[in-house]
Amino acid sequence: MILIWLVAAVVFIPIDFFTLGLTEKFYIFLAARLMFAACILLLLFGFQRIKTTRQYDFLISLVMLIGFVFDLFGGVMFQQDHVGQLILDVLIIITIYALFFGPLASKIATSLLISAKTIYMLIDQVQIRQDSGSTIIMSVLIANVLGFYSWKAITKFRHQQYAIQSELEEARKKAEYLAHIDPLTCLNNRRAFMEYGQDEFSRSIRHQRALSMVMIDIDDFKPINDKFGHQMGDEVLKLFSQTVYKQIRAQDIFGRIGGDEFGLLFPETNLQEAQLITDRVCRLLCQEKIPIQDELISPSFSAGVAEIEATDQSFEQLLQRADQKLYLAKQAGKHRVEV
């Protein structure tokens, strides 16, 4: 809206020329328009640097004050027929209410100033009948009323749109979260784990930093499901996830790859350090007991650990080596960690 005011101030320069010619009044108008344009440009520059709502409201109020001063100057220097001036001021009043964001108090103050100026100048400068004066006053008042109600309607509409946008944004974030999270364990799902893993792999290659990958498979998970049901199988998965999660760092990446298979990624961690962490988790998990019917189950897992190598071209290669070590751990009798 401010840019429209700026463009209008400049576009009217040729109109001033054709109307006034190269007269003193034209040069006065030209100087006023250029000064108005300069002020608007400075305010636009200021809008790029505001950080609070109060600063924004102040600048908007300043814009409207400058607009009123320029309108007053034009009314004094360039007297139009009272019908044209009245139409122009009515449009300006409605525009201020309807199109400017900002505090209502500034809109009302500016609109009332323009209204007072319009009523005084039109009645004072032209010879009009009493009924014409009443028409001018009524027109200005109606413009303020229409402007106010348009402001209310537009504000209500903006609030509704903001509420809808907020709901959509919340739904988008929730959908994005659900797309990356395993609903049972609340860990990263396969998709998220692979995305984060590729990022960490690229960072480690670029900065030549250590990166270790652990592939984990819960031992004898299928018999637990078959014997006690999927609900108890879910309890085992949740217990395992919570046990591991408590032992890793904030920067470590933990995810459920699928079924009873999990992935652990340790940035800035070499093979030996990753093995120590995995061994500790293995011992802690064996101490956990899950009561199922008349039995107490102590779940265990097998794991394969691999470290990034300079010849690796992709994260999948690191994951595949860890998966191969996991296979060896399962073949060697389970409940062990292979590196």
N, C-alpha and C positions, 0 to 999 in steps of 0.2 A: 504493500500500500504506500509506503514511504517512497519507493522507487517510482510509483505512478505519479505522485506529487512532484518528484524531481523532474521526470520526463515532461509533465504538463507545463512546468515553469519554463523549461527550455523551448518547448515546441511553440509556445505562445509568443516568442520573440519575433518571428516573421509577421505574425498577426499585428503585433504592436507597430511594426515598421509600416505595414500597409495602411494601418489606421491613422497613425500619428505622423508618419514621414520622419525625416531626419530633423526632428525638433528637439528642444531642450527636454520636453516631457518624455520623449522616446528614450533619451540617454539616461534620464533618471530611472525610468522603468527597467532599462537594460541593466543598470547597476544594481537595482533592487533584486531583479531576478537572479543575477549571477551571485549576489550575496546570499540569497535564499538557497540556491543550489549548493554553494560552498558549505553553508551550515548543515544542510541535509547530508552531504557527503561526509562531513565530520561526524555527524551522529551515526551514520551507517558504519563508519570505522569504529566508533565506540561500541556499537552493538556486537561486534565480533569479540569484544574483550570483557563483556559483562559476565558475572558469575552468580549473581543472586537475582531473585525476583524483584527485590526492592530497587536495584540498579536499573533493571529493565523498565519498571514502572516510571522511574524518574526520567529516563530518556524518552519514553513515549509521551509523557506529559510535556517535556521540552519540545518535542516535535510538534505537538498540537498548539503549544503557545506560539512557536515560530510561525506556524500556519495561520493562526489568528492575526498576528501582527502583519503578516504579508497581505492577508485578505483586507485588513483595515486600511493598510497603505494603498492597496489597489482601489478600494472604495472611495478614498479621499482624492486620489490623484486622477482616477479615470472613471468619471461618473457615467454609468450606463442608464438606459431607460429603466424605470422602476420595476417593470415586469421581468426583464432579463436578469437584473440584479437579485430580485426576489427568488426566482427559480434557481439561480446559481447558489445562493446562500442556503436555500432549503436542501438542495442536493448535498452541499458540504456538511450540513448538520446531520442528515441521515447517514452519510458516509462515515462520519466520526463515530457514531454509535455502532453502526453495523460492521464495519470492516477493520477497525483498529482493535488489536488486543491491548490490554492494559487496564488500569484502574478506572472504575466507573466514575469516581469523583472528578477525575481530570476530564473525562468526556462531558460530564454535565457542566462543569465550569466553562470549558471551551465553547460548548454549544450555546450556553446562556450568554456568553460574551458576544458571540457572533449574532445571536438573536437580538440582543440589545442594540448592537451596532446597526443591524439591518433596519430595525424599527425606527431608530432615531434618524439615520441618514436618509432613508426613503421618505419619511414624513417631513423632514426638514428641508430636503433638497428639491423636492418636486411639489408642484401645486396640485394637490389631490383633494378630493371630496372626503367628508367624514366617513362615509361608508367604505371608501377605498382604504382609508387608514385602518378601519376595523378588519378589512379583508387581509391586509398585510400582517397585522398582529395575530389574527386567527391562523393564517398560513404558517407563520413561524412557530406558534404553539403546537399546531398539528404536527409539524415536522419534528419537534422535540418528542412529542408523544409517540409518533410512529417510530422514531429512532430508538427510543427507550424500549418499546415492545419488541422491536427487531433485535435489539441487543439481548433481551431476555430469551427470545426464541432461539437465537443463534448460540447463546451460552448453554442453554439446555441441550441443544443438539450436539454441541462440542463435548459436553459432559457425557452424553450417551455414547458418542463415538469413542471417547477415551475409555469408558467402561468396557465397551466391546473389544477395543484394541487390547486392553489389559487382560481380559479373559482369553482372547486368542493367543496372546503372548504367553500367558500362564499355561494354556493347553499345549502350545508348541514346546515349551520347556519340559513339560511333563512327558510329552510324547518322545522328545529327544532323550530324556532321562531313561524312560522305559525301553527305548531302542538300544540303550547301551548297558542296561543292568539286568542281571539274572534275577527273576522275581523270587526264587526260592531262597537263595543265599545272600542276595543283595550285593553280590560281587559284579565285577565287569563280566559281560557275556563274551562270547567268542569274538564277535565283531569288534567290540570296544577293545578287547585285549590285543587283537591283531593291529588295530589302528595305533594304540599307544606303543605297542612293541615296535612297530615300524619307525615311529618317531624317535624312540630311544635308540634304536639300532643306528639310524642315520646320524644322530647326535654323537654317539660313541665312535663311529667311524670317522666323522669329521674332526673330532677333537682327540682322537686316539686314546679313548678312555676305556676302562674295563667294563664289561657287561656280561652278566651270567644269567642263564636261563634254566629253570627247573620245570620238568614235566612230572606231574604227580598223578597216581592212580590209586584209589582206595582198594585195599585188598579184600577179596571175597565179597564184593558188594552185591553181586547178583544173587548169591545164596541168601543173603540177609533179606533182600527184597522178596525172594521166593518163599522164604520160611515165615517171615514176620509181616510181610505186606509193605506196600510202597510208603505208607505213612511213617513207619519206623526207618525205612531207607532214607526218607527225607530228613528225619531227625539226625541220622548219622552224617548226612551231607552238611547240615547246618552246624552241628558240633565241630566237624572238621574245619569248616570255613571260619568259625569264630576262634578256634584254637590257633590256626595259622595267622589270622588277621592280627591277633594280639601280639605276635612275635615279630612282625615285620615293621619296617620303617614307613614313614609317610610317603617317601618318594618311591617305594617299591610298588610294583604293579602286580595285582593278584586277580585272577579271573577263572571263571568256570568255562572250560573249553567245550564240554559236552558230557552229559551223563555223570559219571563219577571221575572224570578226568579234569585236572586243574593245571593252570600254568602260573608260574611265579617268575617275575623278571626283577633282577637286582642291578640297578644302575650303579656305576662306580664300585663294583664288587667283583673280585677275582674268583677263580674256581674254588680255591680252598675256603675262602670266607663264605661263599654260597653253600658249600658242603656243610660247614659248621652250623649254619643257621638251619639247614634242612634236617640235620641230625638232631638238633635240639627240639625242633617241632615234632619230629618222629617220636622222641622219648616222651614229650609232654602229652601227645595224643594217646599213647598207650596207657597213661595214668588215668585217663578219663573213662568213666563207666556209664553206660546207658542201660537203665533197667528196662528189659523187654520181657513181659510176662514173668516167668520165674527165673529168668537168666539175667546176667550182667554181661554186656558186650563191651569189649575194649577194642575199638577200631584201630587198624594200622594202615599204613600205605607204603607203596613202593615209589621210588623217585629216580629220575635221571637228570644229571646236572651237566651242562656244557657251557663253555666260555666262548665269547666272540673271538674270531680269528681274522687276521689281516686279509685273508683270501676270501672271506665271506662277501657275497654280492647282495644278499638280501636277508631279511629277518627270518624268512622261512627256512633258510639253511641252518641257522642257529637253532631254531625250534626243532628241525628234523634230527639234528645230532642229539639234542636232549631227549627226544622221543626214542631214538635208538638205544640210549643208555637206560631209559625206563623199561624198554623191552628186555634188555639184559637183566635188569633187577627182577623182573617178573619171572624170567626163565631160571634165575638162580635161587628161587625159593621165596620170593616176596619179602615184605617187611625189611627192606634194605634200600640203601642209596648208592647208586652207581655214578661215577664221575669219569 
